[in-house]
Amino acid sequence: MSRICVRHEERDRFRVAIGAHELVVDQPVPASGDEGPTPTELFVASLAACGAFYARRFLARHGLADGALTVTADFAMAGDHSRVASITLRVETPDGVPPGLRGALERAVDACAVHSSIRQAPAVSLEIVAKESARV
């Protein structure tokens, strides 16, 4: 099992430790300092990045150019802002994809681990633990 640790810094800013990597998530001004993407933006970005990874591997496997591959994600929130309601991924390949491989590329991107995790939601459990403070 892997672990990601999120620690509060100030206001709505958190530092996220992912293995040897760190990044900041925050909320826009005036709620906070807008020093990083929001958690929701990271969620959508993870889908786009996963799709890009699968697309690049597909292009390489088929001997197609992958150097300027770009995946963009447009998303909309539900009316009550409780969740992401829709995401549209757009895969732009440097030299295009032969018509006979377009469907296969679409299936490859569609099968990325993040998208698969959205379709078949993982079990999420929650534990509330109070840190023990040092008593003198």
C-alpha positions in Angstrom: 0.0 0.0 0.0 1.3 3.5 -0.8 0.9 6.6 1.4 0.3 10.2 0.6 0.5 12.7 3.5 -1.3 16.1 3.5 -0.3 18.6 6.1 -2.0 21.9 6.9 0.2 25.0 6.4 -2.1 28.0 6.8 -5.6 29.1 5.9 -6.7 26.7 3.1 -3.2 25.8 2.0 -1.9 22.3 2.4 1.4 20.6 1.5 1.0 17.2 -0.1 3.9 14.7 0.2 3.8 12.0 -2.5 6.8 9.7 -2.1 9.9 12.0 -2.6 7.7 14.7 -4.2 5.9 17.6 -2.6 3.2 20.0 -3.9 0.9 22.6 -2.6 -2.9 22.7 -2.8 -4.8 25.8 -2.0 -8.0 27.7 -2.6 -8.3 30.9 -4.7 -8.2 34.4 -3.2 -10.0 35.6 -1.1 -10.5 32.2 0.7 -6.8 31.7 0.7 -3.6 32.6 -1.2 -4.0 30.7 -4.5 -0.6 29.2 -4.1 -1.4 26.0 -5.8 -4.2 24.1 -7.6 -7.4 23.2 -5.7 -7.9 19.5 -4.7 -10.6 19.3 -7.4 -8.2 20.7 -10.0 -5.7 18.0 -9.0 -8.4 15.4 -9.3 -9.1 16.4 -12.9 -5.4 16.9 -13.6 -4.7 13.3 -12.5 -7.2 12.1 -15.0 -5.6 14.2 -17.8 -2.1 13.1 -16.8 -3.0 9.5 -16.6 -4.7 9.7 -20.0 -1.6 11.4 -21.4 0.6 8.6 -20.1 -1.5 5.9 -21.7 -1.7 7.9 -25.0 2.1 8.4 -25.1 2.7 4.7 -24.4 0.2 3.9 -27.2 1.9 6.2 -29.7 5.3 4.8 -28.9 4.1 1.2 -29.2 2.8 2.0 -32.7 5.9 4.0 -33.8 4.0 7.3 -33.9 5.4 10.6 -32.9 4.8 11.5 -29.2 7.1 14.5 -28.6 4.4 17.2 -28.7 1.6 15.1 -27.2 -0.9 17.3 -25.3 -3.9 16.3 -23.3 -6.3 19.0 -22.1 -9.2 18.6 -19.7 -12.2 20.9 -19.5 -14.4 20.3 -16.6 -17.6 21.6 -15.1 -18.9 21.5 -11.5 -22.3 20.3 -10.5 -24.8 23.2 -9.9 -24.3 22.9 -6.1 -20.5 22.6 -6.5 -20.5 19.3 -4.6 -18.7 17.4 -7.3 -17.2 17.4 -10.8 -20.2 16.9 -13.1 -18.4 16.5 -16.4 -14.9 16.2 -17.9 -13.9 16.4 -21.5 -10.4 15.2 -22.4 -8.8 16.3 -25.7 -5.8 14.4 -27.0 -3.7 16.3 -29.5 -1.0 14.2 -31.2 1.9 15.8 -33.0 1.4 14.1 -36.4 -2.2 12.9 -36.0 -3.2 9.2 -35.7 -4.0 7.0 -38.7 -7.8 6.5 -38.9 -7.4 2.7 -38.3 -5.7 3.4 -34.9 -8.0 6.2 -33.6 -10.4 3.9 -31.9 -7.6 1.9 -30.3 -6.0 5.1 -29.0 -9.3 6.2 -27.6 -9.7 2.8 -25.9 -6.2 3.0 -24.5 -6.7 6.5 -23.0 -10.2 5.4 -21.7 -8.6 2.5 -19.9 -6.2 4.6 -17.8 -6.0 3.7 -14.1 -7.5 7.0 -12.9 -10.5 6.7 -15.3 -11.0 3.0 -14.3 -11.0 4.1 -10.6 -13.7 6.6 -11.3 -15.9 4.1 -13.2 -15.4 1.4 -10.5 -15.0 3.6 -7.4 -12.5 2.3 -4.8 -13.6 1.5 -1.3 -12.8 4.5 0.8 -12.7 4.2 4.6 -12.2 7.0 7.1 -10.5 7.0 10.4 -10.6 10.0 12.8 -7.6 9.9 15.2 -6.7 12.5 17.7 -3.0 13.2 18.1 -1.8 12.6 21.6 -0.2 15.8 22.9 2.8 15.7 25.2 1.6 16.2 28.7 4.0 17.7 31.3 
